[in-house]
């Protein structure tokens, strides 16, 4: 089950983040609050609050006399981001394996099947939806809001990078590693979940280096 945002500000945040992640708002694009408010059909006050959060996530930056700019993908910063994500993701995965409720474990098993099925059909949109749902369930199951708050914007940057460069990767290989992590958490296998988390991040690092021709 995917949680839905409660407030207009949360809705605006989810919507604009999705537009950035999918490339609808491409890196380097410039827009005003007024333009975006009309485009998404959400008032300027909740939109402004959402943009402040996205600025904190380093997905947008406000430029005086220019408007709001979607940040570019910085190669060296992105590799550092993955190093940081590896540490946080392992912590969250291990804690989720210990603390997940029966319902959360069931949802993870269902998602592990769904994400692999989406990859076999080359359905990138469904894959991204299940990936986001997985992040939300794992965050809740870990019962560690501090780690989850720290890692959430890193996941958004990774989804954006994948959207731009996915032709360099394998949807199925990524789905396999996601599914292994979901299964480890669902089974309460703390060691296995931690190892699966590292395996997923190692794949993302390898994918990144290939996409950026760094090997």
Phi, psi and omega in degrees: 000131181264126179292144176254144181293147187270324187249165177299323177298317177296318179298317179296319179299311181299318184291312183290322176301316180298320179296324178287314183298320183277353179089001175300322167255098189284156175306132180089350180288150184238138178210163175256161176302318182297314179300314183290324178300316178293320184295318185264349178073032178234140184300161187289329181293307177295328178294319179297320177297320179295318180294327175297319177294318180293330174294319176297331177279355180067030175264335174224162174219139178274126181245119180306134178066004177245319183122208180260130182245132174285128185294149173282164175270113180270122188300307184294322178293324182293320178295323175294323177301316181295323177298318179292318180298324181302316181294312183292319181297319180296316179301313182295318181297315181295318179291323178295322178299326179282323197248352185299144176282165176304319179296320179294322178295320178297316180298322180293322177296318178295319179294324181298324177287316184295321185288325176292318179299319178298320180292323180294332177267007181053037181265089184294323180298315179294320178303313182294323178296315180291325177298316179294318178299319178300314179302318182292318179293316181297319179299314179296317183292332183289337182056035179228084185296334182289313177297319183292321177296323181290323187271339185305311179294333178294320177297321179297317178298321180292320177296323177295315180299318180297319180300321182285321191245014189298339178295345177271350185245185178239117179300321182293317180297319178295317180296320178303316182288322174298316182295321178297321179292316178300318181294319178299316178293314182300326181274357181072023181271092186297312181295314180298321179295318178297317179293320179295324177297315178297321180296319177297314181292324177297322176296317181295324177294315178298317177300317180298315181296322177292314182299325183263004179056050182259354182276000000 
